[in-house]
């Protein structure tokens, strides 16, 4: 990815960086977002779903941040150290060039992972530059007060639930809540700042230049060794590998969980109410991630998620949301109450800021197809599933056979009432069909006559009541004429031949109604009310599904053009949020696993079709 230039945001300028003007670092437990101006304005410690310490991306005044930048006018460029998740932000001034290297130590038997260490190395590479560092934590989303103990080059920030220690190679100044320092570096000089979690059994630990250099080398080696397992050698290797590295950052190593995104409440439209907390394990999103990582040759992540499934996603007795929830906490917990934080104004004033997600109680039938499809692929490409896992699959399939006709909230988690969504029917068909494949291939016990009859009944139901003669297309839900981009999955899931006349007619209708310059809207909220106010941007996973549908239909020139256009909407590092606005800006939580896994799939299949 070529370096992209950004003018530094200076005091008195915009209070918020655009969502896309950030890079991501992490330690497989949590992450930090680093702006192109050198400021960390999102960081939760010690895990993805714990309260924020730095949350300026949600409130520039009360959220907290970790600033580190040149104090003279500067242009900035940001890029990743090749084949790693080590982020470098460079400052170009009249008198010199400096850079900040940001990373969280990670590696085999990494002791720093328990501290969730965040290291910021600043170097002067040409001339001389003045810098300023300011660390202003605001614990518990800015709701919990803290104290500061400052002893020369060590500062300890203590709140009721969490304490952090900042160690520095230069003396620090401070007051009751923040610390800072102004310093100047000449060519070849450097400074190091390390932020650690501390507790009774974790005392503050120094981070000298030599130790920072060693941890930098260990972290670089870890990421490069992990990425070297990739089997992808196609045309878009850099973008695919960046997506793979991003998906890896979204995994929670202690349990194998995969979060949908590492942020909460970044708006799908500025000023709108479509702000959600995505720091959880969506069964659907994580299952799709397994497919993408298996495709590239990363069975370890798939195995870790399967362990999470086995330990935590256990078929229950069938509550309001069915035997499975649609989402879980990264530790497997099921209670994810949603509430609003009144003390934060939201990104660029886009309230509300939500914590938790009430969609956890929704019925979304499609998750059963996504999960069982990922189990099928794992059994096929990685290793055979166990007898206990097969017993759980059978319980789920039997439940699907008995409940597939129910209306539900659907893949898009609408809050306008349950409907009989075609996509939900489609994925119920997938759940049964993939289970039949496993049973047949492995000779496993199953009620195959019942499963086959139910599978065929769903197929005929979709063909009869999911097809609109008026639109000459398959539609969003039964007995209506509304279109839905989720239906792009019909040929991808092998429900219908990609060149079937009914599917090609549907593809043309979707292109006409929901596609804008290769970008795809999920649906039209005006034609299909979803219970929420306002519009939204195009949905990037749908745009990559569209590419894949074009590929399978044999329309390779259109597919390649649409894919190349989508790449232009990535940020300067190759990262994507959930949606893209009318003006081409990233919207929604960032970065989004959904988008990156669909990029991998589209690139893989387009590359194979091109030969």
C-alpha positions as a printed NumPy array, in Angstrom:
array([[  0.   ,   0.   ,   0.   ],
       [  1.513,   3.308,  -1.072],
       [  2.028,   5.886,   1.615],
       [ -0.679,   8.544,   1.696],
       [ -0.032,  12.087,   2.842],
       [ -2.113,  13.795,   5.503],
       [ -1.775,  17.312,   6.809],
       [ -1.376,  17.09 ,  10.555],
       [ -4.392,  18.11 ,  12.603],
       [ -3.236,  20.931,  14.83 ],
       [ -4.801,  22.577,  17.887],
       [ -7.61 ,  24.847,  16.794],
       [ -8.412,  22.605,  13.835],
       [-10.953,  19.815,  13.669],
       [-11.647,  18.226,  17.062],
       [-12.054,  14.827,  15.403],
       [-10.074,  12.908,  12.86 ],
       [-12.217,  11.102,  10.298],
       [-12.754,   7.445,  11.178],
       [-10.548,   6.322,   8.288],
       [ -7.587,   8.42 ,   9.444],
       [ -6.499,   5.728,  11.895],
       [ -4.301,   2.681,  12.046],
       [ -4.699,  -0.337,  14.29 ],
       [ -2.275,  -2.054,  16.662],
       [ -2.983,  -4.826,  19.147],
       [ -1.822,  -7.811,  21.181],
       [ -4.601, -10.373,  20.447],
       [ -6.444,  -9.243,  23.564],
       [ -7.202,  -5.628,  22.868],
       [ -6.303,  -2.921,  20.341],
       [ -5.542,   0.763,  20.044],
       [ -6.479,   3.149,  17.241],
       [ -3.66 ,   5.537,  16.302],
       [ -4.566,   8.639,  14.335],
       [ -2.554,  10.065,  11.465],
       [ -1.739,  12.948,  13.823],
       [  0.026,  10.568,  16.235],
       [ -2.742,  10.473,  18.839],
       [ -4.146,   7.262,  20.311],
       [ -7.823,   8.053,  20.741],
       [ -9.277,   4.587,  21.319],
       [ -7.918,   1.982,  23.705],
       [ -9.713,  -0.424,  26.046],
       [ -7.776,  -2.27 ,  28.728],
       [ -7.31 ,  -5.119,  29.42 ],
       [ -9.629,  -6.521,  26.711],
       [-11.68 ,  -5.502,  23.667],
       [-14.939,  -5.183,  25.585],
       [-13.651,  -3.533,  28.761],
       [-14.232,   0.193,  29.377],
       [-12.095,   2.621,  27.405],
       [ -9.029,   4.349,  28.795],
       [ -8.576,   6.527,  25.736],
       [-11.893,   7.345,  24.059],
       [-11.384,  10.692,  22.348],
       [-12.775,   9.223,  19.134],
       [-16.151,   9.282,  20.942],
       [-15.64 ,  12.551,  22.82 ],
       [-12.718,  14.819,  21.996],
       [-12.922,  16.626,  25.333],
       [-13.919,  13.954,  27.858],
       [-12.803,  10.697,  26.247],
       [ -9.068,  10.758,  26.981],
       [ -6.092,  10.353,  24.648],
       [ -2.365,   9.676,  24.296],
       [ -0.801,  12.425,  22.152],
       [  2.673,  12.14 ,  20.631],
       [  3.584,  14.445,  17.766],
       [  5.924,  17.094,  16.445],
       [  5.132,  20.55 ,  17.816],
       [  5.903,  22.386,  14.593],
       [  3.847,  22.352,  11.372],
       [  4.221,  18.933,   9.782],
       [  2.943,  16.682,   7.053],
       [  2.344,  13.133,   8.19 ],
       [  2.447,   9.755,   6.516],
       [  1.397,   6.492,   8.086],
       [  2.223,   2.93 ,   7.074],
       [  2.789,  -0.531,   8.505],
       [  6.224,  -2.   ,   8.961],
       [  6.119,  -4.543,   6.102],
       [  4.137,  -7.727,   6.791],
       [  3.396,  -6.781,  10.413],
       [  0.924,  -4.929,  12.629],
       [  3.615,  -2.487,  13.772],
       [  2.446,   0.998,  12.801],
       [  4.718,   3.894,  11.846],
       [  3.621,   7.534,  11.705],
       [  6.143,   9.902,  10.094],
       [  6.371,  13.663,  10.58 ],
       [  7.891,  15.804,   7.817],
       [  8.922,  19.327,   8.813],
       [ 11.174,  22.047,   7.443],
       [ 13.923,  21.131,   9.905],
       [ 13.776,  17.382,   9.911],
       [ 11.918,  14.089,   9.734],
       [ 10.765,  12.051,  12.692],
       [  8.675,   8.96 ,  13.216],
       [  6.639,   7.267,  15.911],
       [  6.653,   3.471,  15.985],
       [  3.569,   2.078,  17.727],
       [  3.071,  -1.553,  18.682],
       [  1.873,  -3.861,  21.41 ],
       [  4.356,  -6.654,  22.171],
       [  3.157, -10.074,  21.09 ],
       [  4.886, -13.385,  20.591],
       [  5.27 , -16.896,  21.893],
       [  5.182, -16.941,  25.721],
       [  4.89 , -13.162,  25.689],
       [  5.007, -11.954,  29.305],
       [  4.107,  -8.427,  28.198],
       [  0.714,  -9.661,  26.98 ],
       [ -0.393,  -9.875,  30.61 ],
       [  0.514,  -6.22 ,  31.012],
       [ -1.126,  -5.213,  27.704],
       [  1.964,  -3.128,  27.108],
       [  1.663,  -0.33 ,  24.59 ],
       [  5.031,   0.925,  23.318],
       [  5.582,   4.206,  21.483],
       [  9.113,   4.785,  20.147],
       [  9.82 ,   8.193,  18.675],
       [ 12.91 ,   8.688,  16.52 ],
       [ 14.474,  11.573,  14.68 ],
       [ 15.751,  10.238,  11.357],
       [ 16.85 ,  13.527,   9.731],
       [ 17.697,  16.966,  11.114],
       [ 16.078,  17.809,  14.447],
       [ 12.494,  17.981,  15.682],
       [ 10.682,  19.177,  18.815],
       [  8.036,  16.793,  20.145],
       [  5.35 ,  16.859,  22.776],
       [  3.826,  13.88 ,  24.58 ],
       [  0.665,  14.134,  26.661],
       [ -1.009,  11.185,  28.345],
       [ -4.559,  11.918,  29.489],
       [ -6.416,   8.723,  30.433],
       [-10.111,   8.864,  31.254],
       [-11.05 ,   5.577,  32.88 ],
       [-14.373,   3.752,  32.447],
       [-15.491,   5.741,  29.388],
       [-14.601,   8.956,  31.211],
       [-16.853,   8.195,  34.192],
       [-14.302,   7.12 ,  36.816],
       [-11.868,   9.575,  38.46 ],
       [ -8.21 ,   8.757,  38.904],
       [ -5.063,  10.007,  40.584],
       [ -1.504,  10.384,  39.322],
       [  1.713,   9.568,  41.149],
       [  4.667,  11.075,  39.313],
       [  8.262,  10.149,  40.085],
       [ 10.615,  11.528,  37.438],
       [ 10.22 ,   9.3  ,  34.421],
       [  7.45 ,   7.054,  35.825],
       [  3.787,   8.017,  36.233],
       [  1.16 ,   5.741,  37.753],
       [ -2.5  ,   6.438,  36.95 ],
       [ -4.8  ,   4.831,  39.519],
       [ -8.572,   4.431,  39.297],
       [-10.931,   2.23 ,  41.304],
       [-10.87 ,  -0.643,  38.792],
       [ -7.673,  -0.233,  36.789],
       [ -4.177,   1.169,  37.204],
       [ -1.699,   1.965,  34.443],
       [  1.964,   2.924,  34.615],
       [  3.718,   5.09 ,  32.054],
       [  7.498,   4.701,  31.897],
       [  9.572,   7.092,  29.86 ],
       [ 13.182,   7.638,  28.866],
       [ 12.75 ,  11.365,  29.468],
       [ 11.511,  13.243,  32.574],
       [  7.777,  13.854,  32.819],
       [  5.702,  16.701,  34.2  ],
       [  2.133,  16.465,  35.396],
       [ -0.828,  17.595,  37.417],
       [ -3.598,  15.732,  39.207],
       [ -4.874,  13.866,  36.115],
       [ -2.447,  14.134,  33.156],
       [  1.287,  13.986,  32.431],
       [  3.274,  15.523,  29.603],
       [  6.727,  16.381,  28.358],
       [  8.285,  18.611,  25.725],
       [ 11.556,  17.412,  24.237],
       [ 13.737,  17.783,  21.203],
       [ 15.504,  15.03 ,  19.275],
       [ 18.398,  15.341,  16.87 ],
       [ 19.213,  12.919,  14.08 ],
       [ 19.776,   9.417,  15.471],
       [ 18.226,  10.146,  18.869],
       [ 15.117,   8.44 ,  20.219],
       [ 12.725,   8.354,  23.165],
       [ 10.527,   5.544,  24.437],
       [  7.171,   5.604,  26.209],
       [  5.571,   2.4  ,  27.496],
       [  2.121,   2.117,  29.056],
       [  1.445,  -1.008,  31.16 ],
       [ -1.348,  -2.362,  33.27 ],
       [ -0.172,  -2.62 ,  36.886],
       [ -1.646,  -4.389,  39.881],
       [ -0.592,  -5.943,  43.18 ],
       [  1.276,  -8.674,  41.32 ],
       [  2.338,  -6.458,  38.394],
       [  4.607,  -3.649,  39.525],
       [  5.658,  -0.84 ,  37.14 ],
       [  8.318,  -2.064,  34.765],
       [ 10.884,   0.124,  33.059],
       [ 11.201,   0.202,  29.31 ],
       [ 14.671,   1.312,  28.306],
       [ 15.646,   1.82 ,  24.681],
       [ 17.347,  -1.558,  24.481],
       [ 14.307,  -3.371,  25.848],
       [ 11.996,  -1.525,  23.456],
       [ 14.277,  -2.53 ,  20.58 ],
       [ 14.169,  -6.167,  21.664],
       [ 10.387,  -6.18 ,  21.961],
       [ 10.083,  -4.45 ,  18.599],
       [ 12.174,  -7.193,  16.971],
       [ 10.211,  -9.963,  18.723],
       [  6.891,  -8.471,  17.645],
       [  8.   ,  -8.009,  14.031],
       [  9.242, -11.588,  13.933],
       [  5.952, -12.891,  15.339],
       [  3.799, -11.158,  12.747],
       [  6.031, -12.124,   9.835],
       [  6.181, -15.738,  10.913],
       [  2.393, -15.866,  11.265],
       [  1.791, -14.284,   7.854],
       [  4.305, -16.578,   6.135],
       [  1.746, -19.415,   6.418],
       [ -0.526, -17.687,   3.894],
       [ -1.086, -19.622,   0.681],
       [ -2.364, -16.623,  -1.265],
       [ -0.095, -15.642,  -4.147],
       [ -2.586, -13.747,  -6.294],
       [ -2.809, -10.296,  -7.831],
       [ -3.94 ,  -8.477,  -4.691],
       [ -1.52 , -10.011,  -2.23 ],
       [ -0.828,  -6.846,  -0.263],
       [ -4.515,  -6.058,   0.319],
       [ -5.378,  -9.678,   1.119],
       [ -2.521,  -9.982,   3.584],
       [ -3.433,  -6.701,   5.267],
       [ -6.971,  -8.025,   5.655],
       [ -5.627, -11.267,   7.125],
       [ -3.437,  -9.37 ,   9.598],
       [ -6.448,  -7.259,  10.557],
       [ -8.633, -10.312,  11.164],
       [ -5.871, -11.75 ,  13.324],
       [ -5.838,  -8.553,  15.398],
       [ -9.572,  -9.027,  16.   ],
       [ -9.054, -12.429,  17.646],
       [ -9.047, -12.805,  21.416],
       [ -6.258, -15.304,  22.055],
       [ -7.33 , -16.563,  25.514],
       [-10.588, -18.042,  24.155],
       [-10.322, -18.072,  20.345],
       [-13.164, -15.551,  20.026],
       [-13.278, -13.202,  17.012],
       [-14.892,  -9.778,  17.503],
       [-16.941,  -8.107,  14.781],
       [-15.024,  -4.845,  15.285],
       [-12.911,  -3.374,  18.102],
       [-14.96 ,  -0.19 ,  18.557],
       [-18.378,   0.927,  19.692],
       [-20.81 ,   3.585,  18.474],
       [-18.866,   4.904,  15.499],
       [-21.812,   6.211,  13.477],
       [-23.136,   4.62 ,  10.314],
       [-24.129,   8.176,   9.423],
       [-22.973,  11.37 ,  11.14 ],
       [-25.784,  12.722,  13.273],
       [-27.792,   9.501,  13.027],
       [-28.81 ,   7.004,  15.702],
       [-27.361,   3.883,  14.048],
       [-24.493,   3.589,  16.524],
       [-23.813,   0.102,  17.908],
       [-21.333,  -1.773,  20.086],
       [-19.521,  -4.37 ,  17.953],
       [-16.923,  -5.614,  20.457],
       [-18.516,  -9.039,  20.715],
       [-18.504, -12.397,  18.972],
       [-21.243, -12.532,  16.365],
       [-21.723, -16.184,  15.435],
       [-22.239, -15.159,  11.81 ],
       [-19.236, -12.845,  11.502],
       [-16.853, -15.194,  13.293],
       [-18.01 , -18.175,  11.233],
       [-17.367, -16.258,   8.017],
       [-13.923, -15.339,   9.36 ],
       [-13.157, -19.044,   9.76 ],
       [-13.929, -19.539,   6.069],
       [-11.619, -16.692,   5.024],
       [ -8.725, -17.8  ,   7.244],
       [ -9.03 , -21.43 ,   6.171],
       [ -8.943, -20.28 ,   2.555],
       [ -5.624, -18.561,   3.174],
       [ -4.074, -21.419,   5.128],
       [ -4.556, -20.473,   8.794],
       [ -6.138, -23.542,  10.419],
       [ -4.904, -22.522,  13.869],
       [ -7.342, -19.609,  14.11 ],
       [-10.165, -21.829,  12.85 ],
       [ -9.309, -24.458,  15.486],
       [ -9.246, -21.797,  18.215],
       [-12.692, -20.573,  17.207],
       [-14.003, -24.138,  17.095],
       [-12.732, -24.545,  20.657],
       [-14.657, -21.394,  21.57 ],
       [-17.755, -22.86 ,  19.923],
       [-17.352, -26.153,  21.776],
       [-16.82 , -24.493,  25.171],
       [-19.242, -21.587,  24.988],
       [-21.744, -21.886,  22.113],
       [-23.608, -24.861,  23.52 ],
       [-27.151, -25.51 ,  22.278],
       [-29.552, -24.421,  24.988],
       [-33.172, -25.292,  25.623],
       [-34.49 , -22.786,  23.112],
       [-35.146, -19.335,  24.556],
       [-36.585, -16.368,  22.632],
       [-33.502, -16.319,  20.39 ],
       [-33.409, -20.08 ,  19.844],
       [-30.855, -22.563,  21.198],
       [-28.034, -20.142,  20.299],
       [-27.601, -16.437,  20.848],
       [-26.572, -14.445,  17.822],
       [-23.622, -13.022,  19.78 ],
       [-21.524, -13.747,  22.849],
       [-18.952, -11.961,  24.94 ],
       [-15.32 , -12.706,  24.177],
       [-15.273, -14.856,  27.304],
       [-18.449, -16.66 ,  26.252],
       [-20.842, -14.725,  28.501],
       [-24.406, -14.335,  27.275],
       [-25.576, -11.268,  29.2  ],
       [-24.833,  -8.21 ,  27.033],
       [-27.302,  -5.507,  28.195],
       [-27.43 ,  -2.38 ,  26.057],
       [-27.393,   1.077,  27.583],
       [-26.36 ,   4.6  ,  26.605],
       [-23.505,   6.725,  27.97 ],
       [-24.852,  10.231,  28.485],
       [-21.439,  11.672,  29.413],
       [-19.96 ,  11.215,  25.903],
       [-21.094,  13.311,  22.951],
       [-20.301,  10.669,  20.311],
       [-17.998,  10.84 ,  17.298],
       [-18.353,  14.327,  15.832],
       [-21.371,  14.827,  18.069],
       [-23.155,  11.693,  16.835],
       [-24.934,  10.438,  19.937],
       [-25.938,   8.077,  21.386],
       [-22.881,   6.182,  22.561],
       [-24.05 ,   2.648,  23.293],
       [-22.435,  -0.036,  25.439],
       [-23.696,  -3.598,  25.088],
       [-26.03 ,  -4.745,  22.35 ],
       [-29.723,  -5.555,  22.728],
       [-29.63 ,  -7.482,  19.453],
       [-28.204, -10.358,  21.511],
       [-31.801, -11.278,  22.318],
       [-32.993, -11.29 ,  18.716],
       [-33.929, -14.355,  16.704],
       [-31.747, -14.541,  13.603],
       [-32.178, -17.882,  11.919],
       [-29.317, -17.358,   9.467],
       [-26.678, -17.883,  12.174],
       [-27.307, -21.623,  12.132],
       [-26.331, -21.855,   8.491],
       [-23.239, -19.684,   8.981],
       [-22.05 , -21.723,  11.962],
       [-22.689, -25.175,  10.497],
       [-21.128, -24.122,   7.184],
       [-17.958, -23.118,   9.056],
       [-18.003, -26.455,  10.9  ],
       [-18.392, -28.25 ,   7.568],
       [-15.419, -26.37 ,   6.097],
       [-13.318, -26.991,   9.201],
       [-14.146, -30.707,   9.037],
       [-13.241, -30.71 ,   5.332],
       [-10.099, -28.546,   5.267],
       [ -8.634, -28.703,   8.782],
       [ -9.493, -31.745,  10.873],
       [-12.529, -33.957,  11.52 ],
       [-14.91 , -32.679,  14.17 ],
       [-15.346, -34.71 ,  17.335],
       [-18.289, -36.932,  18.237],
       [-19.437, -34.394,  20.841],
       [-19.312, -31.617,  18.265],
       [-21.364, -33.749,  15.884],
       [-23.956, -34.321,  18.598],
       [-24.278, -30.534,  18.995],
       [-24.62 , -30.108,  15.222],
       [-27.429, -32.673,  15.179],
       [-29.27 , -30.822,  17.954],
       [-29.005, -27.565,  16.012],
       [-30.146, -29.094,  12.732],
       [-33.103, -30.789,  14.409],
       [-34.075, -27.417,  15.901],
       [-33.75 , -25.716,  12.499],
       [-35.974, -28.375,  10.927],
       [-38.648, -27.594,  13.511],
       [-38.398, -23.768,  13.484],
       [-37.213, -22.534,  10.058],
       [-40.658, -21.133,   9.178],
       [-40.614, -18.583,  12.02 ],
       [-40.334, -14.883,  11.223],
       [-37.154, -13.328,  12.623],
       [-35.167, -10.085,  12.737],
       [-32.852, -11.209,   9.933],
       [-29.171, -10.708,   9.163],
       [-29.396,  -6.9  ,   9.35 ],
       [-30.804,  -6.982,  12.908],
       [-33.762,  -4.786,  12.052],
       [-35.713,  -3.287,  14.935],
       [-38.982,  -2.926,  13.041],
       [-40.508,  -6.301,  13.833],
       [-39.961,  -9.855,  12.668],
       [-40.517, -10.898,   9.068],
       [-40.06 , -14.027,   6.977],
       [-36.738, -13.034,   5.459],
       [-35.577, -15.018,   2.447],
       [-31.94 , -14.859,   3.59 ],
       [-32.909, -16.536,   6.86 ],
       [-34.617, -19.326,   4.896],
       [-31.567, -19.611,   2.648],
       [-29.198, -20.107,   5.567],
       [-31.533, -22.618,   7.227],
       [-31.232, -24.56 ,   3.98 ],
       [-27.437, -24.22 ,   4.236],
       [-27.447, -25.49 ,   7.818],
       [-29.291, -28.68 ,   6.869],
       [-27.502, -29.202,   3.556],
       [-24.006, -28.88 ,   5.068],
       [-24.899, -31.197,   7.924],
       [-26.101, -33.781,   5.397],
       [-22.753, -33.469,   3.61 ],
       [-20.808, -34.082,   6.827],
       [-22.958, -37.062,   7.773],
       [-22.707, -38.59 ,   4.307],
       [-18.96 , -38.016,   3.968],
       [-18.116, -39.277,   7.453],
       [-20.832, -41.909,   7.79 ],
       [-22.094, -40.228,  10.946],
       [-25.485, -41.023,  12.474],
       [-28.246, -38.609,  11.506],
       [-31.973, -38.47 ,  10.756],
       [-31.193, -38.079,   7.056],
       [-34.714, -38.759,   5.716],
       [-36.135, -35.933,   7.874],
       [-33.248, -33.598,   7.089],
       [-33.523, -34.144,   3.353],
       [-37.27 , -33.642,   3.343],
       [-36.926, -30.4  ,   5.302],
       [-34.082, -29.168,   3.095],
       [-36.173, -29.763,  -0.03 ],
       [-39.23 , -28.11 ,   1.512],
       [-37.211, -24.952,   2.25 ],
       [-35.86 , -24.95 ,  -1.289],
       [-39.34 , -25.091,  -2.811],
       [-40.647, -22.466,  -0.369],
       [-37.917, -20.021,  -1.432],
       [-38.509, -20.695,  -5.104],
       [-42.262, -20.221,  -4.792],
       [-42.744, -17.466,  -2.208],
       [-39.362, -15.762,  -2.363],
       [-39.667, -15.032,  -6.083],
       [-41.483, -11.934,  -7.308],
       [-42.901, -12.092, -10.818],
       [-43.412,  -8.309, -10.714],
       [-39.71 ,  -7.663, -10.028],
       [-38.387, -10.743, -11.866],
       [-36.198, -11.221,  -8.827],
       [-35.878, -12.917,  -5.49 ],
       [-36.932, -10.495,  -2.749],
       [-36.134,  -9.595,   0.85 ],
       [-39.024, -11.376,   2.508],
       [-41.992, -13.438,   1.48 ],
       [-44.972, -11.913,  -0.333],
       [-43.302,  -8.55 ,  -1.034],
       [-41.27 ,  -6.868,  -3.791],
       [-38.412,  -5.316,  -1.755],
       [-34.842,  -6.196,  -2.763],
       [-32.035,  -7.093,  -0.351],
       [-28.298,  -7.349,  -1.047],
       [-28.047, -10.317,   1.337],
       [-29.492, -12.35 ,  -1.519],
       [-26.114, -12.054,  -3.255],
       [-25.251, -15.03 ,  -1.051],
       [-27.671, -17.314,  -2.945],
       [-25.106, -18.497,  -5.526],
       [-22.208, -18.129,  -3.075],
       [-23.937, -20.591,  -0.741],
       [-24.509, -22.934,  -3.706],
       [-28.28 , -22.711,  -3.352],
       [-28.762, -21.704,  -6.971],
       [-26.562, -21.949, -10.039],
       [-24.794, -18.614, -10.642],
       [-25.996, -18.662, -14.265],
       [-29.593, -19.692, -13.531],
       [-31.938, -17.325, -15.436],
       [-33.815, -16.458, -12.238],
       [-30.565, -15.582, -10.498],
       [-29.218, -13.517, -13.404],
       [-32.492, -11.586, -13.444],
       [-32.143, -11.009,  -9.695],
       [-28.547,  -9.847, -10.138],
       [-29.68 ,  -7.327, -12.757],
       [-32.443,  -6.06 , -10.449],
       [-30.005,  -5.661,  -7.544],
       [-27.582,  -3.822,  -9.839],
       [-30.303,  -1.409, -10.881],
       [-31.766,  -0.714,  -7.435],
       [-28.972,  -1.109,  -4.873],
       [-25.618,  -0.628,  -6.661],
       [-23.926,   2.766,  -6.962],
       [-20.52 ,   2.831,  -8.684],
       [-19.754,  -0.731,  -7.517],
       [-20.916,   0.127,  -3.957],
       [-23.927,  -1.799,  -2.706],
       [-26.657,  -0.726,  -0.279],
       [-28.081,  -3.436,   1.976],
       [-31.674,  -2.453,   1.216],
       [-33.819,   0.676,   0.914],
       [-35.021,   1.72 ,   4.412],
       [-37.775,   3.786,   2.806],
       [-39.186,   0.767,   0.988],
       [-38.477,  -1.624,   3.872],
       [-38.676,   0.242,   7.216],
       [-36.256,  -1.164,   9.791],
       [-37.456,   0.666,  12.897],
       [-34.636,   3.237,  12.88 ],
       [-34.474,   6.845,  11.741],
       [-32.221,   8.121,   8.969],
       [-30.307,   6.636,   6.077],
       [-27.023,   4.789,   5.96 ],
       [-24.107,   4.311,   3.604],
       [-23.319,   1.432,   1.309],
       [-22.421,  -1.795,   3.075],
       [-18.928,  -2.932,   2.161],
       [-19.421,  -6.669,   2.672],
       [-22.283,  -6.479,   0.161],
       [-19.987,  -4.718,  -2.313],
       [-17.514,  -7.599,  -2.131],
       [-20.355, -10.15 ,  -2.322],
       [-21.423,  -8.354,  -5.49 ],
       [-17.945,  -8.818,  -6.953],
       [-18.073, -12.524,  -6.164],
       [-21.56 , -12.904,  -7.641],
       [-20.366, -11.255, -10.863],
       [-17.387, -13.613, -10.955],
       [-19.568, -16.682, -10.604],
       [-21.939, -15.374, -13.271],
       [-18.998, -15.157, -15.677],
       [-19.011, -11.346, -15.863],
       [-15.303, -11.055, -15.128],
       [-14.66 ,  -7.607, -16.609],
       [-17.445,  -6.115, -14.497],
       [-16.237,  -8.027, -11.449],
       [-12.659,  -6.869, -11.775],
       [-13.657,  -3.252, -12.289],
       [-15.997,  -3.361,  -9.293],
       [-13.254,  -4.933,  -7.155],
       [-10.628,  -2.376,  -8.191],
       [-13.073,   0.421,  -7.44 ],
       [-13.725,  -1.014,  -3.983],
       [-10.001,  -0.973,  -3.281],
       [ -9.972,   2.797,  -3.829],
       [-12.335,   3.201,  -0.877],
       [ -9.899,   1.607,   1.593],
       [ -8.056,   3.959,   3.887],
       [ -4.361,   4.729,   3.494],
       [ -3.435,   1.462,   5.245],
       [ -5.87 ,  -0.811,   3.424],
       [ -8.407,  -0.822,   6.273],
       [-12.193,  -0.616,   5.992],
       [-15.013,   0.361,   8.291],
       [-18.47 ,  -1.134,   7.934],
       [-19.933,   1.327,   5.427],
       [-19.017,   4.018,   2.897],
       [-20.814,   7.355,   2.729],
       [-22.163,   9.212,  -0.277],
       [-18.907,  11.185,  -0.415],
       [-16.702,   8.097,  -0.074],
       [-15.888,   8.439,   3.637],
       [-15.64 ,   5.428,   5.95 ],
       [-18.608,   5.045,   8.31 ],
       [-19.42 ,   2.742,  11.199],
       [-17.221,   0.702,  13.491],
       [-13.62 ,   0.349,  12.386],
       [-12.057,  -1.809,  11.18 ],
       [-14.833,  -4.259,  10.374],
       [-14.172,  -8.007,  10.219],
       [-17.119,  -8.5  ,   7.849],
       [-15.54 ,  -6.238,   5.243],
       [-12.066,  -7.743,   5.416],
       [-13.187, -11.364,   5.281],
       [-15.352, -10.627,   2.227],
       [-12.422,  -8.848,   0.552],
       [-10.34 , -12.004,   1.01 ],
       [-13.062, -14.211,  -0.463],
       [-13.699, -11.902,  -3.422],
       [ -9.981, -11.58 ,  -4.204],
       [ -9.473, -15.329,  -3.952],
       [-12.336, -16.21 ,  -6.289],
       [-11.73 , -13.379,  -8.762],
       [ -8.061, -14.263,  -8.975],
       [ -8.873, -17.914,  -9.605],
       [-11.384, -17.029, -12.324],
       [ -8.927, -14.728, -14.085],
       [ -6.41 , -17.589, -14.175]])
